[in-house]
Amino acid sequence: MAHNPHAPQGPQEHDPAGSTQMFRAFVDDDTRSGPNPTPASSGGSRLGLILGVAAGVVILAVVAWLAF
């Protein structure tokens, strides 16, 4: 039988693209650094959210008024 140079040889754990190794390195690095502390929410972001929702309601009301 002829030798097939494209047949897998040796250990099959090698990822030719390296994506598995890069993913494992990423996961291992993330667990070593520990959990990231989340910053406390400030009042400014809450005010922006309220203003954004109010603006959305006003815009929907204007569009509904123009539609009728």
Phi and psi in degrees as GROMACS dihedral restraints (atoms count N, CA, C in turn):
[ dihedral_restraints ]
;  ai    aj    ak    al  type     phi  dphi    fc
    3     4     5     6     1   -78.2    20    10
    4     5     6     7     1   152.1    20    10
    6     7     8     9     1   -80.6    20    10
    7     8     9    10     1   129.4    20    10
    9    10    11    12     1   -98.4    20    10
   10    11    12    13     1   109.1    20    10
   12    13    14    15     1   -71.7    20    10
   13    14    15    16     1   -14.6    20    10
   15    16    17    18     1   -94.4    20    10
   16    17    18    19     1    -3.3    20    10
   18    19    20    21     1   -72.7    20    10
   19    20    21    22     1   144.6    20    10
   21    22    23    24     1   -63.1    20    10
   22    23    24    25     1   135.7    20    10
   24    25    26    27     1  -134.0    20    10
   25    26    27    28     1   149.5    20    10
   27    28    29    30     1    77.0    20    10
   28    29    30    31     1  -164.4    20    10
   30    31    32    33     1   -65.8    20    10
   31    32    33    34     1   140.7    20    10
   33    34    35    36     1   -91.0    20    10
   34    35    36    37     1    10.5    20    10
   36    37    38    39     1   -83.6    20    10
   37    38    39    40     1    -8.3    20    10
   39    40    41    42     1   -78.2    20    10
   40    41    42    43     1   127.5    20    10
   42    43    44    45     1   -98.3    20    10
   43    44    45    46     1   111.3    20    10
   45    46    47    48     1   -59.1    20    10
   46    47    48    49     1   -33.3    20    10
   48    49    50    51     1   -80.5    20    10
   49    50    51    52     1   -21.1    20    10
   51    52    53    54     1    80.9    20    10
   52    53    54    55     1     4.7    20    10
   54    55    56    57     1   -68.2    20    10
   55    56    57    58     1   -35.5    20    10
   57    58    59    60     1   -66.2    20    10
   58    59    60    61     1   -43.0    20    10
   60    61    62    63     1   -65.1    20    10
   61    62    63    64     1   -40.4    20    10
   63    64    65    66     1   -65.8    20    10
   64    65    66    67     1   -38.4    20    10
   66    67    68    69     1   -65.5    20    10
   67    68    69    70     1   -45.0    20    10
   69    70    71    72     1   -62.1    20    10
   70    71    72    73     1   -40.3    20    10
   72    73    74    75     1   -64.4    20    10
   73    74    75    76     1   -38.6    20    10
   75    76    77    78     1   -64.7    20    10
   76    77    78    79     1   -46.2    20    10
   78    79    80    81     1   -65.5    20    10
   79    80    81    82     1   -43.0    20    10
   81    82    83    84     1   -64.4    20    10
   82    83    84    85     1   -40.6    20    10
   84    85    86    87     1   -66.2    20    10
   85    86    87    88     1   -38.1    20    10
   87    88    89    90     1   -67.3    20    10
   88    89    90    91     1   -37.5    20    10
   90    91    92    93     1   -73.7    20    10
   91    92    93    94     1   -27.0    20    10
   93    94    95    96     1   -73.1    20    10
   94    95    96    97     1   -33.3    20    10
   96    97    98    99     1   -76.1    20    10
   97    98    99   100     1   -16.2    20    10
   99   100   101   102     1    84.9    20    10
  100   101   102   103     1   174.9    20    10
  102   103   104   105     1   -71.4    20    10
  103   104   105   106     1   144.3    20    10
  105   106   107   108     1   -82.8    20    10
  106   107   108   109     1   128.8    20    10
  108   109   110   111     1   -71.0    20    10
  109   110   111   112     1   135.7    20    10
  111   112   113   114     1   -90.2    20    10
  112   113   114   115     1   134.9    20    10
  114   115   116   117     1   -70.1    20    10
  115   116   117   118     1   147.3    20    10
  117   118   119   120     1   -67.7    20    10
  118   119   120   121     1   142.1    20    10
  120   121   122   123     1   -72.3    20    10
  121   122   123   124     1   139.7    20    10
  123   124   125   126     1   -97.8    20    10
  124   125   126   127     1   164.6    20    10
  126   127   128   129     1   -67.5    20    10
  127   128   129   130     1   -26.5    20    10
  129   130   131   132     1   -65.2    20    10
  130   131   132   133     1   -38.5    20    10
  132   133   134   135     1   -70.6    20    10
  133   134   135   136     1   -33.7    20    10
  135   136   137   138     1   -68.4    20    10
  136   137   138   139     1   -39.9    20    10
  138   139   140   141     1   -63.6    20    10
  139   140   141   142     1   -41.1    20    10
  141   142   143   144     1   -62.8    20    10
  142   143   144   145     1   -38.7    20    10
  144   145   146   147     1   -64.6    20    10
  145   146   147   148     1   -44.3    20    10
  147   148   149   150     1   -63.2    20    10
  148   149   150   151     1   -44.4    20    10
  150   151   152   153     1   -64.8    20    10
  151   152   153   154     1   -36.9    20    10
  153   154   155   156     1   -65.4    20    10
  154   155   156   157     1   -41.7    20    10
  156   157   158   159     1   -67.4    20    10
  157   158   159   160     1   -41.5    20    10
  159   160   161   162     1   -63.5    20    10
  160   161   162   163     1   -42.2    20    10
  162   163   164   165     1   -62.9    20    10
  163   164   165   166     1   -39.4    20    10
  165   166   167   168     1   -63.1    20    10
  166   167   168   169     1   -41.2    20    10
  168   169   170   171     1   -65.3    20    10
  169   170   171   172     1   -41.8    20    10
  171   172   173   174     1   -63.2    20    10
  172   173   174   175     1   -44.3    20    10
  174   175   176   177     1   -63.5    20    10
  175   176   177   178     1   -42.1    20    10
  177   178   179   180     1   -63.9    20    10
  178   179   180   181     1   -38.0    20    10
  180   181   182   183     1   -65.5    20    10
  181   182   183   184     1   -41.5    20    10
  183   184   185   186     1   -65.0    20    10
  184   185   186   187     1   -42.6    20    10
  186   187   188   189     1   -64.4    20    10
  187   188   189   190     1   -41.4    20    10
  189   190   191   192     1   -65.4    20    10
  190   191   192   193     1   -40.5    20    10
  192   193   194   195     1   -63.6    20    10
  193   194   195   196     1   -40.1    20    10
  195   196   197   198     1   -70.7    20    10
  196   197   198   199     1   -29.0    20    10
  198   199   200   201     1   -71.6    20    10
  199   200   201   202     1   -30.6    20    10
